[in-house]
Amino acid sequence: TATFETNPQGGSVTIGGTLDLFLGLNRVNFIAQSKFDMLASLEGVEELKRNVSINIAALYLQVLLANENYYLAIKRLEVSTKQFESSKQQYELGRISNTDFLQIKAQSIDEKAQLINALNTRDRATLELAQMLELQTIEGFEIVTDNITIPNDTVKLGFNQYYEEALALTPSIKRAGYNKRSADKRYSIALGAALPRLSLDYGVFSPYSDQGAKVAGTDTIRYPTYSYRDQVNDNVQKSISFRLAIPIYGRMQNQIRISKAKIAKLDAQFAIEESEQSLIKNIQQAYYAAKGWYYRYQSMVESE
């Protein structure tokens, strides 16, 4: 900083400042906290992307299921129609009773209704997927299902392996971890605010005046011959000092900040544990459901 003080008789030039030597490591902790906050925000973005991807994948699978149900409904209707035509001929020949014929006819009508329901379900699933993809129109939008294969190692890995991999890659877990580390730094900042602070004060002071004079040999030189610039150059005074500030009484503000930071630290730890428990439940449900459906699929393939 630089200040100039003037009056009709003179003034002074002052340059000084303060250098903080120790602030309880608050700056270092604040930078680290900001870094972890930024990383947590980035993981929040990744979590949104992941959720969108999962929703799209889930809708895609719904479309595949709806397509399969639709094709199965067509085949059932074809079988039911043939059965109805055959039973109609048999009924006309008197080989089956009216009750049996009406039952087969009702089954054929029911298969037609099931086909319409399957078609509506497929169209609705396709529409939801197109809307999730934010397509302007669904006209010409089709799902390609050719060459879809299910790998044989679907349940090759154990549950713990899937969990460990998900634990390292899931954005919500990583975000909770960064929030915990940010809370740790916030707690350190609160502790540092209660520590003494050491700073270095320095300054350079030089006065000048229209009454200024200096002796040069046997002569005395006065203003204006002895200019303000010469006076400033000749009258330089330097100072340096250390200042130690010890927080003794702050109306319990430091203790309150420390308590709040400690609570935030515990909340962040609980958030990690809650996220991990939720992840375990989700993976358990997905793993055993996939395992069950996989074995069911294998048994159906072997029975063909």
Disulfide bonds with the S-S distance in Angstrom:
none
